[in-house]
Amino acid sequence: MPNIKSVIKDVKRSRERHERNIAVKSKIKTMVKKAHAAGEEEVKQAVSAATSVIDKAAEKGIIHKNAAARRKSRLMKATSKAAE
């Protein structure tokens, strides 16, 4: 554990951010799974919710914007393929 006050604060801030990032990434995975498992009636709403969560994570810098775009693209592709 560091002795310098500013470094102690940095460690605390880093841990808080780490926990928040893990929670958001977990939420992304959950929403994507729900969208994949959704029935024909709820699929549009589930994809919209998942897309929203992914966009917010990219906006906050939790995931890269290109990673967000890739995840959304794969989600759209999979759900449209399942609808056929």
CNS distance restraints for C-alpha pairs under 8 A (distance, minus, plus):
assign (resid   1 and name CA) (resid   8 and name CA) 7.65 0.50 0.50
assign (resid   2 and name CA) (resid   7 and name CA) 6.40 0.50 0.50
assign (resid   2 and name CA) (resid   8 and name CA) 5.92 0.50 0.50
assign (resid   3 and name CA) (resid   7 and name CA) 7.51 0.50 0.50
assign (resid   3 and name CA) (resid   8 and name CA) 7.02 0.50 0.50
assign (resid   4 and name CA) (resid   8 and name CA) 6.26 0.50 0.50
assign (resid   5 and name CA) (resid   9 and name CA) 6.39 0.50 0.50
assign (resid   6 and name CA) (resid  10 and name CA) 6.19 0.50 0.50
assign (resid   7 and name CA) (resid  11 and name CA) 6.15 0.50 0.50
assign (resid   8 and name CA) (resid  12 and name CA) 6.28 0.50 0.50
assign (resid   9 and name CA) (resid  13 and name CA) 6.07 0.50 0.50
assign (resid  10 and name CA) (resid  14 and name CA) 5.99 0.50 0.50
assign (resid  11 and name CA) (resid  15 and name CA) 6.21 0.50 0.50
assign (resid  12 and name CA) (resid  16 and name CA) 6.31 0.50 0.50
assign (resid  13 and name CA) (resid  17 and name CA) 6.21 0.50 0.50
assign (resid  14 and name CA) (resid  18 and name CA) 6.05 0.50 0.50
assign (resid  15 and name CA) (resid  19 and name CA) 6.20 0.50 0.50
assign (resid  16 and name CA) (resid  20 and name CA) 6.23 0.50 0.50
assign (resid  17 and name CA) (resid  21 and name CA) 6.00 0.50 0.50
assign (resid  18 and name CA) (resid  22 and name CA) 6.19 0.50 0.50
assign (resid  19 and name CA) (resid  23 and name CA) 6.23 0.50 0.50
assign (resid  20 and name CA) (resid  24 and name CA) 6.23 0.50 0.50
assign (resid  21 and name CA) (resid  25 and name CA) 6.11 0.50 0.50
assign (resid  21 and name CA) (resid  62 and name CA) 6.00 0.50 0.50
assign (resid  22 and name CA) (resid  26 and name CA) 6.08 0.50 0.50
assign (resid  23 and name CA) (resid  27 and name CA) 6.20 0.50 0.50
assign (resid  24 and name CA) (resid  28 and name CA) 6.25 0.50 0.50
assign (resid  24 and name CA) (resid  57 and name CA) 6.88 0.50 0.50
assign (resid  24 and name CA) (resid  62 and name CA) 7.78 0.50 0.50
assign (resid  25 and name CA) (resid  29 and name CA) 6.39 0.50 0.50
assign (resid  25 and name CA) (resid  57 and name CA) 7.87 0.50 0.50
assign (resid  25 and name CA) (resid  62 and name CA) 7.84 0.50 0.50
assign (resid  26 and name CA) (resid  30 and name CA) 6.20 0.50 0.50
assign (resid  27 and name CA) (resid  31 and name CA) 6.10 0.50 0.50
assign (resid  27 and name CA) (resid  53 and name CA) 7.64 0.50 0.50
assign (resid  28 and name CA) (resid  32 and name CA) 6.18 0.50 0.50
assign (resid  28 and name CA) (resid  50 and name CA) 6.69 0.50 0.50
assign (resid  28 and name CA) (resid  53 and name CA) 6.18 0.50 0.50
assign (resid  28 and name CA) (resid  54 and name CA) 6.14 0.50 0.50
assign (resid  29 and name CA) (resid  33 and name CA) 6.17 0.50 0.50
assign (resid  30 and name CA) (resid  34 and name CA) 6.20 0.50 0.50
assign (resid  31 and name CA) (resid  35 and name CA) 6.17 0.50 0.50
assign (resid  31 and name CA) (resid  46 and name CA) 7.34 0.50 0.50
assign (resid  31 and name CA) (resid  49 and name CA) 7.13 0.50 0.50
assign (resid  31 and name CA) (resid  50 and name CA) 4.97 0.50 0.50
assign (resid  31 and name CA) (resid  53 and name CA) 7.79 0.50 0.50
assign (resid  32 and name CA) (resid  36 and name CA) 6.26 0.50 0.50
assign (resid  32 and name CA) (resid  47 and name CA) 7.48 0.50 0.50
assign (resid  32 and name CA) (resid  50 and name CA) 5.69 0.50 0.50
assign (resid  32 and name CA) (resid  75 and name CA) 7.17 0.50 0.50
assign (resid  33 and name CA) (resid  37 and name CA) 6.17 0.50 0.50
assign (resid  34 and name CA) (resid  38 and name CA) 5.86 0.50 0.50
assign (resid  34 and name CA) (resid  46 and name CA) 6.69 0.50 0.50
assign (resid  35 and name CA) (resid  43 and name CA) 5.99 0.50 0.50
assign (resid  35 and name CA) (resid  46 and name CA) 4.74 0.50 0.50
assign (resid  35 and name CA) (resid  47 and name CA) 5.33 0.50 0.50
assign (resid  35 and name CA) (resid  50 and name CA) 7.01 0.50 0.50
assign (resid  35 and name CA) (resid  75 and name CA) 7.99 0.50 0.50
assign (resid  35 and name CA) (resid  79 and name CA) 7.74 0.50 0.50
assign (resid  36 and name CA) (resid  43 and name CA) 7.78 0.50 0.50
assign (resid  36 and name CA) (resid  75 and name CA) 7.78 0.50 0.50
assign (resid  36 and name CA) (resid  78 and name CA) 7.63 0.50 0.50
assign (resid  36 and name CA) (resid  79 and name CA) 6.59 0.50 0.50
assign (resid  38 and name CA) (resid  42 and name CA) 5.73 0.50 0.50
assign (resid  38 and name CA) (resid  43 and name CA) 5.12 0.50 0.50
assign (resid  38 and name CA) (resid  46 and name CA) 6.90 0.50 0.50
assign (resid  39 and name CA) (resid  43 and name CA) 5.82 0.50 0.50
assign (resid  40 and name CA) (resid  83 and name CA) 7.22 0.50 0.50
assign (resid  42 and name CA) (resid  46 and name CA) 6.08 0.50 0.50
assign (resid  43 and name CA) (resid  47 and name CA) 6.01 0.50 0.50
assign (resid  43 and name CA) (resid  79 and name CA) 7.52 0.50 0.50
assign (resid  44 and name CA) (resid  48 and name CA) 6.17 0.50 0.50
assign (resid  45 and name CA) (resid  49 and name CA) 6.23 0.50 0.50
assign (resid  46 and name CA) (resid  50 and name CA) 6.16 0.50 0.50
assign (resid  47 and name CA) (resid  51 and name CA) 5.99 0.50 0.50
assign (resid  47 and name CA) (resid  75 and name CA) 7.48 0.50 0.50
assign (resid  47 and name CA) (resid  76 and name CA) 7.48 0.50 0.50
assign (resid  48 and name CA) (resid  52 and name CA) 6.16 0.50 0.50
assign (resid  49 and name CA) (resid  53 and name CA) 6.37 0.50 0.50
assign (resid  50 and name CA) (resid  54 and name CA) 6.21 0.50 0.50
assign (resid  51 and name CA) (resid  55 and name CA) 6.09 0.50 0.50
assign (resid  51 and name CA) (resid  72 and name CA) 6.16 0.50 0.50
assign (resid  52 and name CA) (resid  56 and name CA) 6.21 0.50 0.50
assign (resid  53 and name CA) (resid  57 and name CA) 6.26 0.50 0.50
assign (resid  54 and name CA) (resid  58 and name CA) 6.31 0.50 0.50
assign (resid  54 and name CA) (resid  68 and name CA) 5.88 0.50 0.50
assign (resid  54 and name CA) (resid  71 and name CA) 7.84 0.50 0.50
assign (resid  54 and name CA) (resid  72 and name CA) 7.46 0.50 0.50
assign (resid  55 and name CA) (resid  59 and name CA) 6.08 0.50 0.50
assign (resid  55 and name CA) (resid  68 and name CA) 6.59 0.50 0.50
assign (resid  56 and name CA) (resid  60 and name CA) 6.24 0.50 0.50
assign (resid  57 and name CA) (resid  61 and name CA) 6.24 0.50 0.50
assign (resid  57 and name CA) (resid  62 and name CA) 5.19 0.50 0.50
assign (resid  57 and name CA) (resid  63 and name CA) 5.96 0.50 0.50
assign (resid  57 and name CA) (resid  68 and name CA) 7.99 0.50 0.50
assign (resid  58 and name CA) (resid  62 and name CA) 5.78 0.50 0.50
assign (resid  58 and name CA) (resid  63 and name CA) 4.96 0.50 0.50
assign (resid  58 and name CA) (resid  64 and name CA) 5.67 0.50 0.50
assign (resid  58 and name CA) (resid  65 and name CA) 5.21 0.50 0.50
assign (resid  58 and name CA) (resid  68 and name CA) 6.10 0.50 0.50
assign (resid  59 and name CA) (resid  65 and name CA) 7.58 0.50 0.50
assign (resid  61 and name CA) (resid  65 and name CA) 7.87 0.50 0.50
assign (resid  63 and name CA) (resid  67 and name CA) 6.45 0.50 0.50
assign (resid  63 and name CA) (resid  68 and name CA) 6.61 0.50 0.50
assign (resid  64 and name CA) (resid  68 and name CA) 6.27 0.50 0.50
assign (resid  65 and name CA) (resid  69 and name CA) 6.23 0.50 0.50
assign (resid  66 and name CA) (resid  70 and name CA) 6.10 0.50 0.50
assign (resid  67 and name CA) (resid  71 and name CA) 6.15 0.50 0.50
assign (resid  68 and name CA) (resid  72 and name CA) 6.18 0.50 0.50
assign (resid  69 and name CA) (resid  73 and name CA) 6.03 0.50 0.50
assign (resid  70 and name CA) (resid  74 and name CA) 6.15 0.50 0.50
assign (resid  71 and name CA) (resid  75 and name CA) 6.12 0.50 0.50
assign (resid  72 and name CA) (resid  76 and name CA) 6.11 0.50 0.50
assign (resid  73 and name CA) (resid  77 and name CA) 6.06 0.50 0.50
assign (resid  74 and name CA) (resid  78 and name CA) 6.05 0.50 0.50
assign (resid  75 and name CA) (resid  79 and name CA) 6.15 0.50 0.50
assign (resid  76 and name CA) (resid  80 and name CA) 5.99 0.50 0.50
assign (resid  77 and name CA) (resid  81 and name CA) 6.04 0.50 0.50
assign (resid  78 and name CA) (resid  82 and name CA) 6.17 0.50 0.50
assign (resid  79 and name CA) (resid  83 and name CA) 6.21 0.50 0.50
assign (resid  80 and name CA) (resid  84 and name CA) 6.71 0.50 0.50
